[in-house]
Amino acid sequence: MSLEPVISAAAALQRLDGVAGVLLFKGRHTIHRQMPFAESRAEELRERLEEMLAGYRQVRRRMRQIYLEFDGGVLLIVASEEVTLVFFLTSKADSDLAASAGSVLLSDHAAALAAASIEAKPASTTPGGIEELVVTSPRALTQLTQKAEPVVNQWGNVRKAVEGILGKVMGRGQATRLVDRTLESSDSQDPYRLPPAEVRKLAISILEHVPNTSKRRQLVTELEAALAELQL
């Protein structure tokens, strides 16, 4: 099974604000690598992370997400079975958005990733000259991102805005539960995959649960301003 769609999706993750690097691997098999430092350091990072995650798998304590903050940036690790996706984030990044995008990628390409080998493989190229297994050159990355579709929308930022606005009329926990209940009861697909118009509709529908009419109108006005700042 070809891994090119997986590589295209991984390359597209670097379109997210604040994402300075992405590393996707399964065991010793590096599927995609575009990090802001030398390949030798990226390989050492892969080895250390795989060793750590393998230790947790051996004792049946599988890690799903790890957040490591350093002076120079953040390493966000999203893991599923033997596959690991690593983000190198700057201060501009939305870590929740990146984690959601990573989870979507691992879910959407689960079959191809499950079939991929865990053994190290040399980089190879397609007839078009795009690296198929390890993307390290800016030119190859550009070719992949141009044909890759965006993975997520701005739902993460919209949700934060909605919960912040709801916090003016209810507790934070109550606001979070209201958003979750609305998502569960809606017929919409994954909110991160909705087009902008549907994201707006979903956000406003959450505020419709506020019983007081005058307060609800005020909250919707504030939401409209927040959505405008997000260009939605």
C-alpha positions as CSV (number, residue, x, y, z in Angstrom):
1,M,0.0,0.0,0.0
2,S,1.4,3.4,-1.0
3,L,2.4,5.8,1.7
4,E,2.4,8.8,-0.6
5,P,-1.1,10.0,0.6
6,V,0.2,9.8,4.2
7,I,3.3,11.8,3.3
8,S,1.2,14.4,1.6
9,A,-1.0,14.8,4.6
10,A,2.0,14.9,7.0
11,A,3.6,17.6,4.8
12,A,0.3,19.6,4.9
13,L,0.5,19.8,8.7
14,Q,3.3,22.4,8.4
15,R,0.7,24.8,7.0
16,L,-0.6,25.2,10.6
17,D,0.6,28.3,12.3
18,G,3.6,27.8,14.6
19,V,4.5,24.3,13.3
20,A,8.2,24.4,12.6
21,G,8.7,20.7,12.0
22,V,7.0,17.3,11.6
23,L,8.3,13.8,12.0
24,L,6.3,10.7,11.3
25,F,7.7,7.2,12.0
26,K,6.8,3.6,12.8
27,G,9.5,1.8,14.7
28,R,12.8,2.3,12.8
29,H,10.9,3.3,9.6
30,T,10.9,7.1,9.1
31,I,7.9,7.8,6.9
32,H,8.2,11.7,6.8
33,R,10.8,14.0,8.2
34,Q,11.0,17.8,7.9
35,M,12.6,19.2,11.0
36,P,14.4,22.5,11.6
37,F,17.7,20.8,12.5
38,A,20.1,18.3,11.1
39,E,19.0,14.8,10.0
40,S,21.3,13.2,12.5
41,R,19.6,15.1,15.4
42,A,16.2,14.1,14.0
43,E,17.2,10.5,13.8
44,E,18.5,10.6,17.3
45,L,15.2,12.1,18.4
46,R,13.3,9.3,16.7
47,E,15.5,6.7,18.4
48,R,14.9,8.2,21.9
49,L,11.2,8.6,21.4
50,E,10.7,5.1,20.0
51,E,12.7,3.6,22.9
52,M,10.5,5.5,25.4
53,L,7.2,4.6,23.7
54,A,8.2,1.0,23.3
55,G,8.8,0.7,27.0
56,Y,5.3,1.9,27.7
57,R,3.9,-0.5,25.2
58,Q,5.7,-3.4,26.8
59,V,4.0,-2.8,30.1
60,R,0.6,-2.2,28.4
61,R,0.5,1.5,29.2
62,R,0.2,3.0,25.8
63,M,0.8,6.7,25.6
64,R,-1.5,8.7,23.3
65,Q,-0.1,12.3,23.7
66,I,3.0,13.7,25.2
67,Y,3.7,17.5,25.6
68,L,7.4,18.4,26.3
69,E,8.2,22.1,26.6
70,F,11.8,23.3,26.3
71,D,13.4,26.8,26.1
72,G,13.6,26.6,22.3
73,G,10.1,25.2,21.6
74,V,7.7,22.4,22.2
75,L,7.7,18.8,21.2
76,L,4.1,17.4,20.8
77,I,3.9,13.7,20.3
78,V,0.8,12.0,19.1
79,A,1.0,8.2,19.1
80,S,-1.3,5.4,17.9
81,E,-0.2,1.7,18.2
82,E,3.3,1.6,16.7
83,V,3.0,4.9,14.8
84,T,4.3,8.1,16.2
85,L,3.7,11.7,14.9
86,V,6.0,14.4,16.3
87,F,5.4,18.2,16.0
88,F,8.1,20.8,16.8
89,L,6.0,23.8,17.8
90,T,6.9,27.5,18.3
91,S,5.1,29.9,20.7
92,K,2.7,30.8,17.9
93,A,1.3,27.3,17.6
94,D,-2.1,26.1,18.9
95,S,-1.1,22.8,20.5
96,D,-4.7,21.6,20.7
97,L,-5.2,22.3,17.0
98,A,-2.0,20.5,16.1
99,A,-2.9,17.5,18.3
100,S,-6.4,17.3,16.7
101,A,-4.9,17.5,13.2
102,G,-2.4,14.8,14.1
103,S,-5.1,12.5,15.4
104,V,-7.2,13.0,12.3
105,L,-4.2,12.1,10.1
106,L,-3.5,8.9,12.1
107,S,-7.1,7.9,11.9
108,D,-7.6,8.7,8.2
109,H,-4.5,6.7,7.2
110,A,-4.8,3.9,9.8
111,A,-4.9,1.1,7.2
112,A,-1.8,2.3,5.3
113,L,0.1,2.9,8.5
114,A,-0.8,-0.5,9.9
115,A,0.5,-2.1,6.7
116,A,3.8,-0.1,6.8
117,S,6.9,-1.9,7.9
118,I,8.6,-1.0,11.2
119,E,12.1,-1.6,9.6
120,A,14.2,1.2,8.4
121,K,14.0,1.8,4.7
122,P,16.1,4.0,2.4
123,A,14.5,7.0,0.8
124,S,13.1,6.4,-2.7
125,T,11.6,8.7,-5.3
126,T,8.6,8.5,-7.5
127,P,8.9,9.1,-11.3
128,G,7.9,12.7,-10.7
129,G,10.9,13.2,-8.4
130,I,9.0,13.5,-5.1
131,E,10.5,11.6,-2.2
132,E,8.2,8.8,-1.2
133,L,9.5,7.8,2.2
134,V,11.6,10.6,3.7
135,V,11.0,14.2,2.7
136,T,14.0,16.3,3.5
137,S,14.3,18.8,0.7
138,P,12.3,22.1,0.6
139,R,11.5,21.5,-3.1
140,A,10.0,18.1,-2.4
141,L,8.1,19.5,0.6
142,T,6.6,22.2,-1.6
143,Q,5.5,19.7,-4.2
144,L,3.8,17.7,-1.6
145,T,2.0,20.5,0.2
146,Q,0.8,22.0,-3.1
147,K,-1.2,18.9,-3.8
148,A,-2.2,18.1,-0.2
149,E,-5.6,19.2,1.1
150,P,-5.8,21.0,4.4
151,V,-6.4,18.6,7.3
152,V,-8.4,20.8,9.7
153,N,-10.2,24.1,9.9
154,Q,-10.2,26.6,12.7
155,W,-12.7,24.7,14.9
156,G,-10.2,24.6,17.8
157,N,-10.0,28.4,17.9
158,V,-13.8,28.7,17.5
159,R,-14.5,26.4,20.3
160,K,-12.2,28.4,22.6
161,A,-14.1,31.5,21.7
162,V,-17.5,29.9,22.3
163,E,-16.4,28.5,25.7
164,G,-15.0,31.9,26.7
165,I,-18.2,33.7,25.7
166,L,-20.4,31.1,27.5
167,G,-18.2,31.6,30.6
168,K,-19.9,34.9,31.1
169,V,-23.2,33.2,31.9
170,M,-22.1,29.8,33.3
171,G,-19.2,28.0,34.8
172,R,-16.3,26.8,32.7
173,G,-17.1,23.1,33.2
174,Q,-20.7,23.7,32.3
175,A,-19.7,25.5,29.2
176,T,-17.4,22.7,28.1
177,R,-20.1,20.1,28.7
178,L,-22.6,22.1,26.7
179,V,-20.3,22.2,23.7
180,D,-19.7,18.5,24.0
181,R,-23.4,17.7,24.2
182,T,-24.2,19.9,21.2
183,L,-21.5,18.0,19.2
184,E,-22.8,14.6,20.3
185,S,-26.4,15.5,19.3
186,S,-25.6,17.1,16.0
187,D,-25.7,15.2,12.7
188,S,-22.5,16.9,11.5
189,Q,-19.2,15.2,10.8
190,D,-16.0,15.8,12.6
191,P,-16.1,19.6,13.4
192,Y,-12.5,19.9,12.3
193,R,-13.6,18.9,8.7
194,L,-16.5,21.3,8.4
195,P,-16.5,24.1,5.8
196,P,-16.4,27.7,7.3
197,A,-20.1,28.3,6.9
198,E,-20.9,25.1,8.8
199,V,-18.4,26.0,11.6
200,R,-20.3,29.3,12.0
201,K,-23.6,27.5,12.1
202,L,-22.4,25.0,14.7
203,A,-20.9,27.7,16.9
204,I,-24.1,29.8,16.9
205,S,-26.2,26.6,17.6
206,I,-24.3,26.1,20.8
207,L,-25.3,29.6,22.1
208,E,-28.9,28.9,21.2
209,H,-29.0,26.7,24.4
210,V,-28.8,29.8,26.5
211,P,-32.4,30.3,27.7
212,N,-32.4,34.0,28.4
213,T,-33.2,35.7,25.0
214,S,-31.5,39.1,25.7
215,K,-28.3,37.4,27.0
216,R,-28.3,35.0,24.1
217,R,-28.5,37.9,21.6
218,Q,-25.6,39.7,23.3
219,L,-23.5,36.5,23.3
220,V,-24.2,35.9,19.6
221,T,-23.1,39.5,18.9
222,E,-19.8,38.8,20.7
223,L,-19.4,35.5,18.9
224,E,-19.9,37.2,15.5
225,A,-17.1,39.6,16.4
226,A,-14.8,36.7,17.4
227,L,-15.6,34.8,14.2
228,A,-14.8,37.9,12.1
229,E,-11.4,38.1,13.7
230,L,-10.9,34.5,12.7
231,Q,-12.0,35.4,9.2
232,L,-15.0,33.1,9.4
